[in-house]
């Protein structure tokens, strides 16, 4: 693969983040708000982990990696650009945010996650949500596009049975999942459409949690919605269940027979 051609001087990128720019005082207020949320969620996370101290070293490892190398500033490195070109995504889709353990635990309990469940986090970042799933006794696996996020924390997560790998979430194998979680706040409509098609490879009955917007497609039944706290503020999360319509059955006459109601 050849290195991407830089844009012409003065040309506007199709993935610029200008629309997210704020006036100075609004930006200061927002950063103060995020700082307060960050302190609050860190304290609640640590208190919750006192009930499951085996997960505490992994959590602290993620936190230390964030302090040493912040994930909140996306970098246009060659590896990032190559990953985006491979998946067809845009730079603006890499906006980073995290789900506190308190919020994730509440949502997962509402979605019926527990022992014997298998959660897949699509766009897992550095795996904070996966720790919440493991806290509840579920098998936890995360897929993240940016290799730097994965390499810095994957060994620490693996030590407690959590898997975090580099991959394209729109091509990931999901047939073994009982629950999916995706924060698709910044995803483009094109990426969401590809992701929904991947959801259709799940088993019937799979529960799917999406942040900010529901799945607007046939066969995905909305069960509930919940307002919860994230590191950037309060957002709504939708819980769905995948219920594909039964395929038509071949009839002895060579036509198509549909199953009777209640069959």
N, C-alpha and C positions, 0 to 999 in steps of 0.2 A: 504494500500500500504506500502511495506517495504522500508526502507531507502536504497538508491542505494549503491552497493558494491564499495568501493574505488578501483582505479586501482592499479596494482602491482607497486612496487618501480621501477622507471626508465621507466615505460611503457608510451607510447605516447597516449594521449587522441585523439579520433577521431574528437574532436571539439576544439583542441588547436588553438591558434591564432598566432602561430609562423610565418606563412607566411605573417602576417601583421607587423612583427617587421622591424624596419628601423635602419640604421646606426645613430649614435648619432647626427651628424650635420644635416642630413636630417630630423630627428625627431624634432630637435629644429626649423628648418625652417618651417616645417609643422605646429608646434604648434603656431608659430608667425603668419602664414597665417590664421589659424583658429581663432586666437584672433582678427585679423583685421576684418575678415568676421563677427565675432560675434558682434563687436562694431558697424559695419556698419548696420547690419540687425536689431540690437536693436534700433538704432536711427530711421531708416526708419519705423519700426513697430510702435514706439511711435508717430511719425508724422502722420501716417495713422490713428491711433486710435483717433486722435483729431477730426476726422470727425464723429466718432461713440463712444463718451465717455462712453456710457453704457457698452461697452466691456472692457474698460480700467481696472477696478478693477479685472476682471477675468484674464486678461493678466498679470497684476502685481502679482497676486496670483501664477500663474504658474512660473513666474520668481523668486519669493521669494522662492518657494518650490525647485527650481533648485539650488539656492544659498545655502540653508540650507542642501540639500541632493542631490548631483549631480546625474543625471541619466546617466552620461557618463562613469561610472565605473560599469559594470555589476557584480553582486555578486552571487557566487554559494551557495546561501542559500538553505535550504531544500525546501522552497516554490517554488523557481525558478526551481530547479531540478525536483520537482514533476510536475510542469506545463509543462516543456519540455518533460518529459516522457509521459505525458497524450496526448500531441499533436504530438509527434514524431519528434519534432524539435531538433536542436542542439544549444549548448551554443553560438557558433559563430554567430548565426542568431540574437542575441540580440544587435549587434552593434547599438549604438544610434546616431541619427542625427535629425536635425529639419529643417522644411521648413519655411523660413521667410514669413511674411504676404505679402510682396510685390510680392514675387514669386508665392505664392498660389493664390493671387487675379488675377494676370496676367493669370495664367493657367486656373483658374476656369472661367474667362470671355471668354477665347478662347474655352472652352468646353461647354459654354452655361449655366453655373450655375447661378441661380438667384432666385427671389421670386417664390415660388411654387415648387422649386427643393428640392430633398432630397439627401444629401451627406452622404455616409458612408466611414469613413477612417479606413482601415484595417491595424492594427499595428500603432495605433494612438499616442503612447507614452504618452505625457502629454497634447495633444490636441491643439497645436498651429494652426494646419491646420483647425481645427473645428472653431476657432475664425474667420478665414478668410471667411469660408463659411457663418457664421452668419452675418458677415459684409455685405455680398451681399444679405442678406435676406432669405437665404436658411435654411432649417431644417438640423441640423448637428448632426451626431451620430458617435461615435468612438468606436472601439473594440481594446483592448490592453491585451496582455497575462500576463504581469507583474503587479500583484495586487498593488505593492508599487507605481507605476506610477499613478495608478487610484485613490487610496485612498487619496493621497496628494492633488489632484486638482479637483476631480469630484464635490464636493459641490460648489466650486467657479464657475465652468462651468454651473452647473445646475441652478444657480441663474439667468443666462441669457438665459435659454432655451436650453442649449447644453447638450447632453447626452454622457457620457464616462463610459463604463462598461468593466469589466474583462471578457474575453472570448477567444475562439479559432477562429481565423479569417477564418480557412478552414472549419468551421462548422456553420458559422453565417448565419442567415436568411437575404437574400438580395433582396427578391421579391419586396419590396417597394421602393428600391433605384432608383433614376434617374441618379446618378453619384457615382462612386467609385474612391477612391484614395488609392494607396498603394506604399510605398517606399520599393521595394523588392530587393534593392541593395545587401544585405547580405544573402538573402534566398537561400537555396540549391535548386537544380533542382527538388528534390522530393517534397519539400514544394510548389514550384511554380506550379508543376503539379497538386497538390491537390487544390491549390487556383484557378487555371484555371477551374477545374471541378466545383468549387463552383460558379465561374462567370457564368457558363451555367444555373444557376438557376435564373438569372436576367431576367427581361422583355426585349423583343426585343427593341432596341433603347437606351439601357442604355449606357452611356458614361463612359469609364474606363481609368483612368490615371495611368501610371506606370512609375517609375523612373529608369533610366539607360538602361533598356532593354524593347523592345516591347513584346506583347503577340504573341508568334509564334504558333498559333493554328487556325484551321478552324473556321469560323463564326465571327472572330473578325477583323473588318476592321480598318486599320490604317488611321486616318483622318489627323493627323499632328504631328510634333515633334518640341520641343522648348528647347533651352538652357537657363537655369535659375540658379540663385544663391541659394545655400544651405549653411548651417552653416559650412560645410567642404570643399566647393568649388563649381565649376560650373558643372552641370550634365544635361544630356538630359532627357526630359520627353516626353512620347508618349501618345497621345490621341487616343483612339479607340472607336468604336461603335459596340455593340453586335448585329449582324444581322444573326440569325440562319436561315438556309435554311428551307423552309416550309415543314412540314412532308407530306409524301404521303397520299392521300385520298383514302378510300376504294371505289372501283367501284361496280356498281350493279351486275357485273358478278362474283364478289367474288375475283377479282384480285386487282391490285393496279393501281390507276389512279393518275397522277401528274397534279397539277393545270396548266392551260394554262398560257403562258407568258402574263403579264399585268393584270392577274386576281386579 
